[in-house]
Amino acid sequence: MDSANTTLFGREPELGVIGGLIDHVRGRGGALVVTGEPGVGKSALLRHASMHAREAGMLVLTASGVQSESLLPFAGLHQLLGPVLGKLDQLAAPQRDALRSALGMTDRDTDAFLTALAVLNLLAASATHVPALVIAEDAHWLDQPTSNVLAFVARRLEFEPILMLIAVRDDYRGAFSDAGLPALRLEPLPAAAAAALLDSRDPGFPNVARERLLAEAAGNPLALVELPIAYRQLGTGTVLPQWLPLTTRLERAFAARAAELPALTRTALLIAAVNDSPLLGEVLTAVRLLAGAELNLDVLEPAIRALLIDVDENELRFRHPLIRTAIHQQATISQRHAAHAVLNHVLDGHPERALWHRAASVIGPDEALAGDLEAAATLAQRRGGAGVAIQALHRAARLSDGPQRVTRLLRAAELAFELGQHDLVLSLLEEAELVGLGPREHARATWIRESFVDGIPGDAVQVRSLVELADRTAADGNSDFALKLLYGASLRCWWGEPGQAARDSVVATADLLDVSEGDPRLLVILAFAEPIARGTMVIDRLSRLAMGEGIDVMAIRHAGNAAMAVGAFGLASGFFASAVAGLRAQGRLGLLARALALQSWSAAQVTDLGTAIPAADEAYRLARETMQPLIMATAEAVQALLAVLRGDAEEAAALAERAERASVPVGGSAVLAAAQVARGLAALGSGDPAAALGYLRRIHDPADPAYHQAIRCLTIGDLAEAAVRSDDPGAIRTIMAEMEAAARRTTAPALHAGLRYARALLATDDQAGDLFDAALRSDMSTAPFLRARVQLAYGEWLHRQRRDSAAREPLRAAREGFDALGVIPWSDRARRQLRSTGETSRRRTPAAREQLTPQELQIVQMAANGLSNREIGQRLYLSPRTVSSHLYRVFPKLGITSRTELRAAIGASGPPAPS
């Protein structure tokens, strides 16, 4: 029985799963993560899958991770894509250039997500004629940039004839474990199968020894093969210590076998173990240099006979990764340094690889080497390999002596923040603090920490600390960095509640900064910190903001955030449309997720469901992909509100609960408040005004975690409706007075529109008619839902006054408004009210968007605006085939047969495609 069959012994169910996926890949692609302890058979399963796929005529592409101290960005992609790089010219130019740069074929800046899209489309192009199997073996050792790209691709294979199989160890935590991919865990073999495997390999063991080996192997196929060999080598009266973990016992078994080899063979194995490449020529050249003599393949024969390595014409491979680990751990530090040093000389023609071996052969300080590593970090970052850049900077810092050490550690921490690696950020900052921070470095470290916490929680002490640091930074003449620190402080005022004194300190310091009064960075700080007191000023300055060509996309995003915070959602929608287009074009998916989340919130406030629905969906998906849990929760709170408007109360409740679950532990009052808005509106829609009153009053109670200074200004109309329909208008008397006072301080359109509605609802009968008329005469062009609700309430009031003829006109207008917006519960309510006046209504025709998923709606809107499948794919980070598949599904839903009918079918709803 060969080794592949041995490690697949008893794996018939798993083989069936893999075989089924391969057989059906033409109809549906996807990805599967294969997990299990070392030696359980993951690699054997993937080799079997590769053989099965090749027999079926599929294209098979493979990358194998290698445990190595040599770190090259996208080294795994080099392995994987080598056979298909001839198809690079089929990619759009930006993607082609990004991938060529990532692979070191050109020297230019690139973006990791654009590289990932390029890989997706290259694989899709390669699978045009035959399906493809992509294998990532020992993926826990792939370089991080490659892992991130493959995780990105794996999530987008549903409509591609591509199957991706990824093998990782049980204890792996990284890109694949966070990708939400289906997993297949290889369990140890059951007792009967384990016994059968042991007997098939070595049937001559005495019963006592056999039982001991079975117990120690614990169903692990590799152990069932290797431990008996070690047992016989040590003598029949000996077994390996049972208190050691199984992996350690296996490593010791391999180490014991290697220890009996000739010295030069052990040297060759060590060089192979520390090398990042399987090339046989590199190993033999290095051994010759160390030995000072000519050697050939004979030096490796003892290791081949000991079943430690396999050798072909060009490559040397260890038969299992644990063998490599055992060889490495068995060597002394000086031996490992010597192996790295000789590889540094051998790889003279490969400077990037040689540099890592040189770094591994030196005990610092060595400023020249540290400088080279820093340059390598810069190059890796330009190629999109931030993870490799972090490790290069960290190693450079360890080799540094002086102020450069802190500088390199802080730069590494900034990159770790960009990757979302919280623990690594803290570790790097702590290491820098132990070295010692000057005033500028202290400010920089504080900003890095603040960036990571994202304004959570709204801690008054931390707000004051940031403000004091901003004061000192501004006094040193660095207003730009002071703005960054104040932005961090203002975020704490938005996401949480630090108290009025903390808010005042942020505003006071911001007012003293030497920056333009219309600078969006300043306006967003003022809006987050004091959305009411500074609302009028922020709205006025934003209204005069020139948004011409060349303006920085971050400035536009800040302007959108500011407008959203002060309740100017018409302004916010325009800013966010531009910011989203710009961030999408730049491939800045982390910031794009944030912009989309707040764009969806703003669009929901003006009931632009064609924008809000796909924006919230994409925000959630990108926030999950870029590991931003607070933004995920924000998107879910918006989706809850949208579900209420569409009449799906069950889905709304589930989404609100998820948003609350994520926000309560971290004190995210903004998300919690948004969830209460959704719950309150849902209760109103379902006829439970008392429950609505309870949910909405929480947002106005400073003692409640859901209290939020800005969001409470959006709820006064809902509160008034809940109070009146509960026959308890006095319950909101104090809140109403507070909101009237707030309206005297800010011109926020959302607050004033809500107050006009509330006044009419709460008025006595002799005043209500005039107040409803006043509300309807006001400009509610950015509040169509509220306008229809005012019309509905007015019609209901007229009906109660026994004026049914007069009631029908506002009720008809309300019905038409609700129908156009697609807000189903309110459409139904308007119809029922009209029926009570003696008028029947035609059945409502569902809008096109109600039949589509959020992503289908987004794709349809872009297609209706004239974008090709390729252009849509570039904007949404999908392959053209995926876009085509979505459109294929959409046509029957919309009752159309061609792309030219899309615009009429959906009424060209939603934002225009960015140019």
LUMVEXKOL-518443 format. One line per 2 residues: number of its first residue (from 0); their letters; for each residue x, y, z of C-alpha. Coordinates in steps of 0.5 Angstrom, whole numbers, plus 500, padded with zeros to 3 digits. Layout:
BEGIN
NUM> a> X/Y/Z  ...
//
This chain:
BEGIN
0> md> 500/500/500  503/507/498
2> sa> 503/513/502  498/516/499
4> nt> 493/510/500  495/510/507
6> tl> 493/517/509  487/516/505
8> fg> 485/509/509  478/510/511
10> re> 477/516/508  471/514/503
12> pe> 466/519/506  471/525/505
14> lg> 473/522/498  466/522/496
16> vi> 465/530/498  471/532/494
18> gg> 469/528/488  462/530/488
20> li> 464/538/488  469/536/482
22> dh> 464/533/478  459/538/479
24> vr> 464/544/478  461/546/471
26> gr> 455/548/474  457/551/480
28> gg> 464/553/483  466/555/490
30> al> 471/553/495  472/548/501
32> vv> 477/549/507  480/542/509
34> tg> 482/542/516  485/537/521
36> ep> 491/536/525  498/535/522
38> gv> 498/528/519  491/527/519
40> gk> 491/526/511  489/533/508
42> sa> 495/533/503  493/526/501
44> ll> 486/528/500  488/534/496
46> rh> 493/530/492  487/525/490
48> as> 483/531/488  488/533/483
50> mh> 489/526/480  481/526/480
52> ar> 481/533/476  486/531/471
54> ea> 483/525/469  477/529/468
56> gm> 480/534/464  480/540/468
58> lv> 486/545/469  489/544/476
60> lt> 493/550/479  497/549/485
62> as> 500/553/491  504/550/497
64> gv> 506/554/503  513/553/506
66> qs> 515/554/513  520/559/512
68> es> 524/565/514  524/568/507
70> ll> 518/572/506  516/574/499
72> pf> 510/578/498  505/573/493
74> ag> 510/568/493  504/563/493
76> lh> 501/567/487  508/566/483
78> ql> 507/558/484  499/558/483
80> lg> 499/562/477  505/560/473
82> pv> 502/556/468  496/561/466
84> lg> 500/568/466  500/567/458
86> kl> 493/570/459  495/576/462
88> dq> 493/580/456  486/578/457
90> la> 485/582/463  483/590/463
92> ap> 489/594/463  489/596/471
94> qr> 488/589/473  494/587/469
96> da> 498/592/471  496/591/478
98> lr> 498/583/478  504/584/474
100> sa> 507/589/479  505/584/485
102> lg> 509/579/482  515/583/481
104> mt> 514/583/473  514/591/474
106> dr> 516/596/479  510/600/480
108> dt> 505/602/486  499/597/486
110> da> 493/596/490  492/589/494
112> fl> 484/589/492  485/590/485
114> ta> 491/585/485  485/580/488
116> la> 480/582/482  486/581/477
118> vl> 487/574/480  479/572/480
120> nl> 479/574/472  485/571/470
122> la> 483/564/473  476/566/470
124> as> 479/567/463  483/560/464
126> at> 477/556/466  473/559/460
128> hv> 474/552/456  475/547/461
130> pa> 473/547/469  479/549/474
132> lv> 481/546/480  485/551/485
134> ia> 489/548/490  492/551/496
136> ed> 496/546/500  499/547/507
138> ah> 495/554/506  497/556/514
140> wl> 504/557/511  502/561/505
142> dq> 505/568/505  499/573/507
144> pt> 498/577/501  497/571/497
146> sn> 492/568/503  488/575/503
148> vl> 488/574/495  486/567/495
150> af> 480/568/500  478/574/496
152> va> 477/570/490  474/564/494
154> rr> 468/568/496  467/570/489
156> le> 467/563/485  459/561/486
158> fe> 458/563/478  465/560/476
160> pi> 467/553/473  472/553/479
162> lm> 473/549/485  478/552/490
164> li> 481/547/496  484/550/501
166> av> 488/545/507  490/548/513
168> rd> 491/546/520  486/546/526
170> dy> 489/551/530  490/556/524
172> rg> 487/563/524  488/568/518
174> af> 484/570/512  481/563/510
176> sd> 478/562/517  475/569/517
178> ag> 472/568/510  466/565/511
180> lp> 467/559/507  465/552/508
182> al> 469/547/511  471/540/512
184> rl> 474/537/518  478/531/517
186> ep> 477/527/524  482/522/526
188> lp> 480/515/524  475/511/528
190> aa> 478/505/532  477/499/527
192> aa> 480/503/521  486/505/525
194> aa> 487/498/527  486/496/520
196> ll> 491/501/518  496/499/523
198> ds> 496/492/521  496/493/514
200> rd> 503/496/515  506/492/520
202> pg> 502/486/522  508/483/526
204> fp> 507/487/533  506/484/540
206> nv> 499/485/542  501/490/548
208> ar> 506/494/543  500/494/538
210> er> 495/497/543  500/502/546
212> ll> 501/504/539  494/505/537
214> ae> 493/509/543  499/514/542
216> aa> 497/515/535  490/516/537
218> gn> 487/515/530  492/519/526
220> pl> 494/516/519  501/519/519
222> al> 502/517/526  500/510/525
224> ve> 505/509/519  511/513/523
226> lp> 511/511/530  512/504/529
228> ia> 518/505/525  521/509/531
230> yr> 518/504/536  523/499/532
232> ql> 529/503/531  528/504/539
234> gt> 528/497/541  521/493/542
236> gt> 521/495/549  521/502/548
238> vl> 515/507/546  515/514/545
240> pq> 513/518/551  506/519/552
242> wl> 505/525/555  508/529/549
244> pl> 503/532/544  502/527/538
246> tt> 505/533/533  511/533/538
248> rl> 512/525/538  512/525/531
250> er> 517/531/530  522/527/535
252> af> 521/520/531  523/524/525
254> aa> 529/527/528  531/521/531
256> ra> 531/518/524  535/524/521
258> ae> 540/524/527  543/517/524
260> lp> 544/520/517  551/522/515
262> al> 553/529/517  553/532/510
264> tr> 546/529/509  544/532/515
266> ta> 547/539/513  543/538/506
268> ll> 537/537/510  538/543/514
270> ia> 539/547/508  533/545/505
272> av> 529/546/511  531/553/512
274> nd> 530/555/504  524/558/501
276> sp> 524/554/495  524/546/493
278> ll> 530/547/488  535/542/488
280> ge> 540/546/485  540/551/491
282> vl> 541/546/496  547/542/493
284> ta> 550/548/491  550/551/498
286> vr> 552/544/501  558/544/496
288> ll> 560/551/499  560/549/506
290> ag> 563/542/505  569/546/500
292> ae> 568/540/496  564/537/490
294> ln> 558/533/491  553/530/487
296> ld> 546/527/489  549/521/493
298> vl> 549/526/499  542/525/499
300> ep> 541/518/498  541/516/506
302> ai> 535/521/507  531/518/501
304> ra> 532/511/504  530/514/511
306> ll> 523/516/507  525/523/509
308> id> 525/526/503  523/525/495
310> vd> 527/528/490  526/529/482
312> en> 530/532/477  529/539/479
314> el> 526/539/486  527/536/493
316> rf> 521/536/498  520/533/505
318> rh> 515/528/505  511/531/511
320> pl> 512/538/513  513/536/520
322> ir> 520/533/518  522/540/516
324> ta> 520/542/523  524/537/526
326> ih> 530/538/522  530/545/523
328> qq> 529/544/531  534/539/532
330> at> 539/544/529  543/549/533
332> is> 542/556/533  549/557/530
334> qr> 548/551/525  541/555/522
336> ha> 545/561/522  550/558/517
338> ah> 545/555/513  542/562/512
340> av> 549/565/511  551/560/505
342> ln> 544/561/502  545/568/502
344> hv> 551/567/498  548/562/493
346> ld> 542/567/492  546/572/490
348> gh> 542/573/483  535/573/487
350> pe> 537/579/492  530/579/495
352> ra> 530/572/497  538/573/499
354> lw> 536/579/504  531/575/508
356> hr> 537/569/509  542/575/510
358> aa> 537/577/516  536/570/519
360> sv> 544/569/519  545/576/523
362> ig> 544/578/530  544/585/531
364> pd> 545/591/531  546/592/523
366> ea> 544/598/521  546/597/513
368> la> 542/591/513  536/594/517
370> gd> 536/599/512  535/594/506
372> le> 530/591/510  526/597/510
374> aa> 527/598/503  524/591/502
376> at> 518/593/506  517/599/502
378> la> 517/595/495  513/590/499
380> qr> 508/595/501  508/598/494
382> rg> 506/591/491  500/590/496
384> ga> 504/586/501  503/589/507
386> gv> 504/583/511  510/582/509
388> ai> 512/589/509  510/589/517
390> qa> 515/583/518  521/586/514
392> lh> 520/593/518  519/589/525
394> ra> 526/585/523  529/592/521
396> ar> 527/595/528  530/589/531
398> ls> 537/590/528  537/598/529
400> dg> 540/601/534  537/608/536
402> pq> 531/613/534  530/609/527
404> rv> 528/603/531  522/606/534
406> tr> 520/609/527  520/603/524
408> ll> 516/600/529  511/605/529
410> ra> 511/604/521  510/597/522
412> ae> 504/598/527  501/603/522
414> la> 501/597/517  498/592/522
416> fe> 492/597/523  491/597/516
418> lg> 490/590/516  486/590/522
420> qh> 491/586/526  489/589/533
422> dl> 494/584/537  500/585/533
424> vl> 499/593/533  499/593/540
426> sl> 505/588/541  509/593/536
428> le> 506/599/540  508/596/547
430> ea> 515/594/544  516/602/541
432> el> 514/604/548  519/600/551
434> vg> 525/603/547  522/610/549
436> lg> 518/615/545  519/622/544
438> pr> 513/627/544  512/626/536
440> eh> 513/619/537  508/619/543
442> ar> 503/623/538  503/618/533
444> at> 503/612/537  496/615/540
446> wi> 493/616/533  495/609/531
448> re> 491/606/537  486/611/536
450> sf> 485/609/529  484/602/531
452> vd> 479/603/537  474/607/532
454> gi> 471/611/537  469/606/541
456> pg> 467/607/547  465/614/548
458> da> 470/615/554  471/622/556
460> vq> 477/621/559  480/619/553
462> vr> 477/624/549  480/629/553
464> sl> 487/626/553  486/626/545
466> ve> 484/633/545  490/635/550
468> la> 495/632/545  492/635/539
470> dr> 493/642/543  500/640/544
472> ta> 501/638/537  498/644/534
474> ad> 502/648/538  508/645/535
476> gn> 505/647/528  503/641/526
478> sd> 495/642/525  494/637/520
480> fa> 496/632/525  492/635/530
482> lk> 486/635/526  487/627/526
484> ll> 487/627/533  481/631/534
486> yg> 478/627/529  479/621/533
488> as> 476/625/539  470/627/535
490> lr> 469/619/533  468/618/540
492> cw> 463/623/541  459/620/535
494> wg> 459/612/536  458/613/544
496> ep> 457/619/549  463/622/553
498> gq> 458/627/556  458/635/554
500> aa> 464/637/557  468/632/553
502> rd> 464/635/547  466/642/548
504> sv> 473/641/549  473/638/542
506> va> 470/644/539  474/649/543
508> ta> 480/646/540  478/645/533
510> dl> 476/652/533  483/654/535
512> ld> 486/650/529  490/654/523
514> vs> 486/651/518  480/654/513
516> eg> 473/654/516  471/650/510
518> dp> 476/644/511  472/638/511
520> rl> 476/635/516  474/641/521
522> lv> 467/640/519  466/633/520
524> il> 470/634/527  465/639/529
526> af> 459/635/526  461/629/530
528> ae> 462/633/537  456/638/536
530> pi> 451/636/531  446/641/534
532> ar> 450/647/536  454/647/530
534> gt> 449/644/525  447/651/522
536> mv> 454/653/521  456/646/518
538> id> 450/646/513  452/653/511
540> rl> 459/651/510  458/645/506
542> sr> 453/648/502  458/653/499
544> la> 463/647/499  466/647/492
546> mg> 466/640/489  470/641/483
548> eg> 475/636/479  481/634/483
550> id> 478/635/490  481/629/494
552> vm> 476/623/495  477/623/503
554> ai> 475/630/503  468/629/500
556> rh> 468/623/505  469/627/510
558> ag> 463/632/508  458/626/507
560> na> 460/624/514  459/631/516
562> am> 452/632/513  450/626/515
564> av> 451/627/522  447/634/522
566> ga> 441/631/519  442/634/512
568> fg> 441/628/508  440/631/501
570> la> 447/634/502  450/628/505
572> sg> 447/623/499  451/628/494
574> ff> 457/627/497  457/620/499
576> as> 455/618/491  462/622/489
578> av> 466/619/495  463/612/494
580> ag> 465/612/486  472/615/488
582> lr> 474/610/493  471/604/489
584> aq> 476/607/483  482/607/488
586> gr> 480/600/491  480/602/498
588> lg> 475/597/500  476/598/507
590> ll> 474/606/507  469/604/501
592> ar> 465/600/506  465/605/511
594> al> 462/610/506  457/605/503
596> al> 454/604/510  453/611/512
598> qs> 451/612/504  445/607/506
600> ws> 443/610/512  443/617/509
602> aa> 439/614/503  434/611/508
604> qv> 433/617/511  430/620/504
606> td> 427/613/503  431/612/496
608> lg> 431/605/497  434/604/490
610> ta> 440/607/493  440/604/500
612> ip> 438/597/499  444/595/495
614> aa> 449/600/499  447/597/505
616> de> 448/590/503  455/592/499
618> ay> 457/595/506  456/589/510
620> rl> 460/584/505  466/589/505
622> ar> 466/590/512  466/583/513
624> et> 471/582/508  476/588/511
626> mq> 474/586/518  470/592/521
628> pl> 465/589/526  462/596/528
630> im> 461/597/520  458/591/519
632> at> 453/592/525  452/599/522
634> ae> 450/596/516  445/591/519
636> av> 442/596/523  440/600/516
638> qa> 438/593/513  433/593/519
640> ll> 430/599/517  430/598/510
642> av> 426/591/512  421/595/516
644> lr> 420/599/510  419/593/505
646> gd> 414/590/510  419/584/513
648> ae> 418/585/520  421/578/522
650> ea> 427/580/518  428/587/521
652> aa> 427/584/528  433/579/527
654> la> 437/584/523  436/589/529
656> er> 438/584/534  444/582/531
658> ae> 446/590/530  445/590/538
660> ra> 449/584/540  455/587/536
662> sv> 454/594/539  452/593/546
664> pv> 459/590/549  463/596/546
666> gg> 458/602/548  456/603/540
668> sa> 451/608/542  450/610/535
670> vl> 449/603/532  444/601/538
672> aa> 440/608/537  439/606/529
674> aq> 437/599/531  432/602/536
676> va> 429/607/530  428/600/526
678> rg> 424/597/532  420/603/533
680> la> 418/604/526  417/597/525
682> al> 412/597/532  408/603/528
684> gs> 408/599/522  405/593/525
686> gd> 400/597/530  403/597/536
688> pa> 405/604/538  406/603/545
690> aa> 412/598/544  414/604/539
692> lg> 414/609/544  418/605/549
694> yl> 424/603/543  424/611/541
696> rr> 424/614/548  431/610/549
698> ih> 434/614/544  432/621/548
700> dp> 434/618/555  441/620/557
702> ad> 442/614/562  440/609/556
704> pa> 446/606/552  442/608/546
706> yh> 442/615/547  445/619/541
708> qa> 445/626/541  444/627/533
710> ir> 440/621/532  434/623/537
712> cl> 433/629/532  431/624/527
714> ti> 425/621/531  421/626/534
716> gd> 415/625/528  415/617/530
718> la> 415/619/537  409/624/536
720> ea> 405/618/532  407/613/537
722> av> 404/617/543  398/620/540
724> rs> 396/613/537  398/610/544
726> dd> 393/615/547  399/618/551
728> pg> 401/625/548  404/627/555
730> ai> 409/622/555  413/626/550
732> rt> 412/633/553  419/634/555
734> im> 422/631/549  418/635/545
736> ae> 420/641/548  428/639/548
738> me> 427/638/540  424/645/539
740> aa> 430/648/543  434/644/539
742> ar> 431/647/532  432/654/535
744> rt> 440/652/534  440/648/528
746> ta> 437/649/521  437/641/520
748> pa> 432/639/515  431/632/518
750> lh> 429/635/525  425/641/522
752> ag> 421/636/518  420/632/523
754> lr> 417/637/528  412/640/523
756> ya> 409/633/523  409/632/530
758> ra> 406/639/532  400/637/527
760> ll> 399/630/530  399/633/537
762> at> 395/639/536  388/640/538
764> dd> 383/639/533  382/647/532
766> qa> 389/648/530  391/641/527
768> gd> 388/643/520  393/649/519
770> lf> 399/645/522  398/639/517
772> da> 397/645/511  404/648/514
774> al> 407/641/514  405/640/507
776> rs> 407/647/504  414/646/507
778> dm> 420/643/502  420/636/503
780> st> 423/634/497  428/630/501
782> ap> 423/627/505  418/623/501
784> fl> 416/618/506  415/623/511
786> ra> 411/627/506  406/621/505
788> rv> 406/620/512  403/627/513
790> ql> 398/626/508  396/620/511
792> ay> 395/623/518  392/629/515
794> ge> 387/624/511  386/620/518
796> wl> 385/626/522  379/629/517
798> hr> 376/622/517  375/623/524
800> qr> 372/630/523  367/626/519
802> rd> 370/630/513  371/624/508
804> sa> 370/627/502  376/632/504
806> ar> 380/626/507  380/622/500
808> ep> 385/627/497  391/627/502
810> lr> 389/619/503  390/618/495
812> aa> 396/622/495  399/618/501
814> re> 397/611/497  401/614/491
816> gf> 407/616/495  408/610/499
818> da> 407/605/493  412/609/489
820> lg> 417/608/495  415/601/496
822> vi> 414/602/503  409/596/504
824> pw> 406/597/511  404/604/510
826> sd> 401/603/503  397/598/506
828> ra> 395/602/511  393/608/506
830> rr> 389/603/502  385/601/509
832> ql> 384/608/511  381/610/504
834> rs> 376/604/504  374/607/511
836> tg> 372/613/507  368/609/502
838> et> 373/609/496  377/602/494
840> sr> 384/602/491  387/598/485
842> rr> 392/592/488  399/595/488
844> tp> 404/593/483  410/591/486
846> aa> 416/595/484  422/592/480
848> re> 427/592/486  422/588/491
850> ql> 423/582/486  431/583/486
852> tp> 436/581/491  440/587/493
854> qe> 446/585/489  442/584/483
856> lq> 439/591/484  446/594/484
858> iv> 448/590/478  441/592/474
860> qm> 442/599/476  449/599/473
862> aa> 447/595/467  441/600/466
864> ng> 446/606/466  450/603/460
866> ls> 455/599/464  458/593/461
868> nr> 459/586/465  466/588/465
870> ei> 465/595/467  460/593/473
872> gq> 465/587/475  471/592/476
874> rl> 467/597/480  464/591/484
876> yl> 470/587/485  466/581/481
878> sp> 468/577/475  464/579/468
880> rt> 461/571/469  458/573/475
882> vs> 455/579/473  452/575/467
884> sh> 450/570/471  446/575/476
886> ly> 443/578/470  441/572/467
888> rv> 437/570/473  434/577/473
890> fp> 431/578/466  425/573/468
892> kl> 424/576/475  423/583/471
894> gi> 419/579/465  424/582/460
896> ts> 429/578/455  434/583/453
898> rt> 439/588/456  436/594/453
900> el> 429/593/457  432/594/463
902> ra> 432/601/464  424/601/463
904> ai> 423/595/467  426/599/473
906> ga> 425/606/472  432/607/472
908> sg> 432/607/479  438/608/484
910> pp> 444/613/483  448/613/476
912> ap> 454/609/475  460/613/476
914> s> 464/615/470
//
